[in-house]
């Protein structure tokens, strides 16, 4: 570039002048615009270009009103941004659906339930992309970010973990019932044998004991069938590990959501 040295000199002059405390703020602002205008002409190497033509009030107002359309046009104009935005929308929709059961009252999902779930996710996205300034402000923003992140973790993983704990608890309960019934059947068989050997004339008592034993055996068989269908200890461990995996998957989605937000948005 032929005018490279002149551009660097102009930049240095702007920097030096900007560091000086202005005596007239309005005059300093206008002088700064003059210097920027000159710098742009040097960079473009075109004296016909001017920043003043773009600074008319009606043009600036129009530019401000179109900031959202410019944002979406920028996203839709870049295939990579389209992919990021689509992934973020998909993850957000999934996390919102996972949070509904947590916010539902008596398992009833209403419009208010959707609003709570969406508000939590939107707040999380906003804090993920928020850029703070100053140590105190950064501290409070970081604290809020961690708090919302912890809330999101609890909201989206609590249902999955509780489901795994419930299945494990049911399995343990079935195992205990099987053990108790086996002991009761064994005791009942001893009673039947005792009455048959010592008091064979007590037919009614013996018959009653046999009926009670048969009822216990039917319950034991039903419990054994539940264990065979998948409520045994090995399958219970598998369900518990699966619930941990599902919870970890949701944690990964939260981190991915943070990364995409910080890449695409600056608040």
C-alpha positions as CSV (number, residue, x, y, z in Angstrom):
1,X,0.0,0.0,0.0
2,X,1.5,3.3,-1.1
3,X,0.0,5.4,1.6
4,X,0.7,2.9,4.4
5,X,3.1,5.3,6.4
6,X,0.5,8.1,6.1
7,X,-2.2,5.8,7.5
8,X,0.0,4.8,10.4
9,X,0.8,8.4,11.1
10,X,-2.9,9.4,11.0
11,X,-3.7,6.5,13.4
12,X,-1.0,7.6,15.8
13,X,-2.2,11.2,15.7
14,X,-5.8,10.1,16.4
15,X,-4.5,8.0,19.4
16,X,-2.4,10.9,20.8
17,X,-5.2,13.4,20.4
18,X,-7.8,11.0,21.9
19,X,-5.6,10.6,25.1
20,X,-5.6,14.3,25.7
21,X,-8.5,15.6,27.9
22,X,-10.7,17.6,25.7
23,X,-11.7,21.2,26.7
24,X,-14.8,21.2,24.5
25,X,-16.5,17.8,24.4
26,X,-18.7,18.5,21.4
27,X,-15.8,20.1,19.4
28,X,-13.6,17.1,20.3
29,X,-16.3,14.7,19.0
30,X,-16.6,16.5,15.7
31,X,-12.8,16.7,15.3
32,X,-12.6,13.0,16.0
33,X,-15.1,12.4,13.2
34,X,-13.0,14.5,10.8
35,X,-9.9,12.5,11.6
36,X,-11.8,9.2,11.2
37,X,-13.2,10.4,7.9
38,X,-9.6,11.3,6.7
39,X,-8.4,7.9,7.9
40,X,-11.1,6.0,6.0
41,X,-10.2,7.9,2.8
42,X,-6.6,7.0,3.2
43,X,-7.4,3.3,3.9
44,X,-9.7,3.1,0.8
45,X,-7.5,5.4,-1.2
46,X,-10.6,7.1,-2.4
47,X,-11.3,10.8,-1.7
48,X,-14.9,10.4,-2.7
49,X,-15.8,8.2,0.3
50,X,-17.1,10.0,3.4
51,X,-18.6,8.8,6.6
52,X,-20.8,11.9,6.9
53,X,-23.1,10.6,4.1
54,X,-23.9,7.6,6.3
55,X,-24.5,9.7,9.5
56,X,-27.7,11.4,8.6
57,X,-30.3,11.0,11.3
58,X,-32.8,9.1,9.1
59,X,-30.1,6.7,8.0
60,X,-28.9,6.1,11.5
61,X,-32.5,5.5,12.8
62,X,-33.1,3.0,9.9
63,X,-29.9,1.2,10.7
64,X,-30.9,0.9,14.4
65,X,-34.3,-0.4,13.6
66,X,-32.9,-3.1,11.3
67,X,-30.4,-4.5,13.7
68,X,-32.4,-7.7,14.3
69,X,-33.0,-8.3,10.6
70,X,-29.2,-7.7,10.0
71,X,-28.4,-10.3,12.7
72,X,-30.6,-13.0,11.2
73,X,-29.5,-12.1,7.6
74,X,-25.9,-12.6,8.8
75,X,-26.8,-16.0,10.3
76,X,-28.8,-17.1,7.2
77,X,-26.1,-15.9,4.9
78,X,-23.4,-18.2,6.4
79,X,-23.9,-22.0,6.2
80,X,-21.7,-22.5,9.3
81,X,-23.8,-20.0,11.3
82,X,-27.0,-21.7,10.1
83,X,-25.6,-25.0,11.4
84,X,-24.7,-23.4,14.8
85,X,-28.1,-21.7,15.1
86,X,-30.0,-24.8,14.2
87,X,-28.1,-26.8,16.7
88,X,-28.7,-24.2,19.4
89,X,-32.4,-24.2,18.7
90,X,-32.6,-28.0,18.8
91,X,-30.7,-28.2,22.1
92,X,-32.8,-25.4,23.6
93,X,-36.0,-27.1,22.6
94,X,-34.8,-30.4,24.0
95,X,-33.7,-28.9,27.3
96,X,-37.0,-27.0,27.6
97,X,-39.0,-30.3,27.0
98,X,-36.8,-32.0,29.7
99,X,-37.5,-29.2,32.2
100,X,-41.3,-29.4,31.8
101,X,-41.8,-32.3,34.2
102,X,-39.8,-30.4,36.9
103,X,-41.9,-27.2,36.7
104,X,-45.2,-29.1,36.3
105,X,-47.6,-28.9,39.3
106,X,-49.2,-32.3,40.1
107,X,-47.8,-33.6,36.7
108,X,-50.1,-31.1,34.9
109,X,-48.3,-29.1,32.2
110,X,-49.8,-25.7,31.5
111,X,-48.7,-22.5,29.7
112,X,-47.1,-21.3,32.9
113,X,-45.0,-24.4,32.9
114,X,-43.7,-23.7,29.4
115,X,-43.0,-20.1,30.4
116,X,-40.9,-21.2,33.4
117,X,-38.9,-23.7,31.3
118,X,-38.4,-21.2,28.4
119,X,-37.4,-18.4,30.8
120,X,-34.8,-20.5,32.5
121,X,-33.3,-21.5,29.2
122,X,-33.3,-18.0,27.8
123,X,-31.7,-16.6,30.9
124,X,-29.0,-19.3,30.7
125,X,-28.3,-18.4,27.0
126,X,-28.2,-14.7,27.9
127,X,-25.8,-15.1,30.7
128,X,-23.6,-17.5,28.6
129,X,-23.2,-14.7,26.0
130,X,-23.1,-11.8,28.3
131,X,-19.8,-9.8,28.4
132,X,-19.2,-8.0,31.6
133,X,-16.8,-5.1,32.4
134,X,-15.1,-4.4,35.7
135,X,-14.1,-6.9,38.4
136,X,-17.2,-6.4,40.5
137,X,-19.6,-6.7,37.6
138,X,-17.7,-9.8,36.3
139,X,-17.9,-11.4,39.8
140,X,-21.7,-11.0,40.0
141,X,-22.2,-12.1,36.4
142,X,-20.0,-15.2,37.0
143,X,-22.0,-16.0,40.2
144,X,-25.3,-15.7,38.4
145,X,-24.0,-17.8,35.5
146,X,-22.9,-20.5,37.9
147,X,-26.2,-20.4,39.8
148,X,-28.3,-20.7,36.6
149,X,-26.0,-23.4,35.3
150,X,-26.5,-25.3,38.6
151,X,-30.3,-24.8,38.4
152,X,-30.3,-26.1,34.8
153,X,-28.3,-29.2,35.8
154,X,-30.8,-30.0,38.6
155,X,-33.8,-29.3,36.5
156,X,-32.9,-31.4,33.5
157,X,-31.2,-34.3,35.4
158,X,-33.3,-34.7,38.5
159,X,-36.1,-36.6,36.8
160,X,-33.7,-39.0,35.1
161,X,-31.7,-39.7,38.3
162,X,-34.9,-40.1,40.3
163,X,-36.2,-42.6,37.8
164,X,-33.0,-44.6,38.1
165,X,-33.1,-44.4,41.9
166,X,-36.7,-45.5,41.9
167,X,-36.0,-48.5,39.7
168,X,-33.1,-49.5,42.0
169,X,-35.3,-49.1,45.0
170,X,-38.0,-51.3,43.5
171,X,-35.5,-54.0,42.7
172,X,-34.1,-53.9,46.2
173,X,-37.6,-54.1,47.6
174,X,-38.4,-57.2,45.4
175,X,-35.2,-58.9,46.5
176,X,-36.1,-58.4,50.1
177,X,-39.6,-59.7,49.6
178,X,-38.3,-62.8,47.9
179,X,-36.0,-63.5,50.9
180,X,-38.8,-63.0,53.4
181,X,-41.2,-65.2,51.5
182,X,-38.7,-68.0,51.1
183,X,-38.1,-68.0,54.9
184,X,-41.9,-67.9,55.6
185,X,-42.4,-70.9,53.2
186,X,-39.7,-72.8,54.8
187,X,-41.2,-72.2,58.3
188,X,-44.7,-73.1,57.0
189,X,-43.4,-76.4,55.6
190,X,-41.9,-77.2,59.0
191,X,-45.3,-76.5,60.6
192,X,-47.1,-78.7,58.1
193,X,-44.6,-81.6,58.7
194,X,-44.9,-81.2,62.5
195,X,-48.7,-81.4,62.5
196,X,-48.7,-84.3,60.0
197,X,-46.3,-86.3,62.2
198,X,-47.6,-85.4,65.7
199,X,-51.2,-84.5,65.2
200,X,-52.6,-86.2,62.0
201,X,-56.1,-85.8,63.2
202,X,-55.9,-82.0,62.9
203,X,-56.9,-82.1,59.3
204,X,-58.4,-78.6,59.2
205,X,-55.3,-77.0,60.6
206,X,-53.1,-78.9,58.2
207,X,-55.3,-77.9,55.3
208,X,-55.2,-74.3,56.3
209,X,-51.4,-74.3,56.6
210,X,-51.1,-75.9,53.1
211,X,-53.4,-73.2,51.7
212,X,-51.3,-70.5,53.3
213,X,-48.1,-72.0,52.0
214,X,-49.6,-72.3,48.4
215,X,-50.5,-68.6,48.6
216,X,-47.0,-67.7,49.6
217,X,-45.6,-69.9,46.8
218,X,-47.8,-68.0,44.2
219,X,-46.5,-64.6,45.5
220,X,-43.0,-65.9,45.3
221,X,-43.4,-67.1,41.8
222,X,-44.9,-63.7,40.8
223,X,-41.9,-61.9,42.3
224,X,-39.5,-64.3,40.6
225,X,-41.2,-63.5,37.3
226,X,-40.6,-59.8,37.9
227,X,-37.0,-60.5,38.5
228,X,-36.8,-62.5,35.3
229,X,-38.5,-59.7,33.3
230,X,-35.7,-57.2,34.2
231,X,-36.0,-56.2,37.9
232,X,-33.1,-58.3,39.0
233,X,-30.0,-56.8,40.5
234,X,-27.8,-56.9,37.3
235,X,-30.5,-55.1,35.3
236,X,-31.0,-52.7,38.1
237,X,-27.4,-51.7,38.0
238,X,-27.7,-51.2,34.2
239,X,-30.7,-48.9,34.7
240,X,-28.8,-46.9,37.3
241,X,-25.8,-46.5,35.0
242,X,-28.1,-45.6,32.1
243,X,-29.7,-42.9,34.2
244,X,-26.2,-41.5,35.0
245,X,-25.4,-41.6,31.3
246,X,-28.6,-39.7,30.4
247,X,-27.8,-37.1,33.1
248,X,-24.2,-36.7,31.7
249,X,-25.6,-36.4,28.2
250,X,-27.7,-33.4,29.3
251,X,-24.7,-31.9,31.0
252,X,-22.8,-32.1,27.7
253,X,-25.7,-30.4,25.9
254,X,-25.5,-27.6,28.4
255,X,-21.8,-27.1,27.7
256,X,-22.4,-27.2,24.0
257,X,-25.1,-24.6,24.4
258,X,-22.7,-22.4,26.2
259,X,-20.0,-22.8,23.5
260,X,-22.4,-22.0,20.7
261,X,-23.9,-19.0,22.5
262,X,-20.5,-17.5,23.2
263,X,-19.5,-18.0,19.6
264,X,-22.7,-16.5,18.1
265,X,-24.0,-13.9,20.5
266,X,-22.5,-11.0,22.5
267,X,-24.8,-9.3,24.9
